[in-house]
Amino acid sequence: MNWGDFFAMNGYALYVWGSYGMALLALSIEITVVRRKGMAVLRRLRLARNTEDTVL
């Protein structure tokens, strides 16, 4: 078996590599969304803590 046969995958390469690409894209988007939401929550908590400290 050579590398050309491996990457061609008996004619199914587009489907297989496309599936890997879409899965990688979906995971990347998920990680980005979770990080942004986490940062937004932390920012909101800091803001709430700072406003609470000024009221007391």
Stockholm file with secondary structure:
# STOCKHOLM 1.0

chainA/1-56         MNWGDFFAMNGYALYVWGSYGMALLALSIEITVVRRKGMAVLRRLRLARNTEDTVL
#=GR chainA/1-56 SS CCHHHHHHGGGTHHHHHHHHHHHHHHHHHHHHHHHHHHHHHHHHHHHHHHHHHHHC
#=GC SS_cons        CCHHHHHHGGGTHHHHHHHHHHHHHHHHHHHHHHHHHHHHHHHHHHHHHHHHHHHC
//
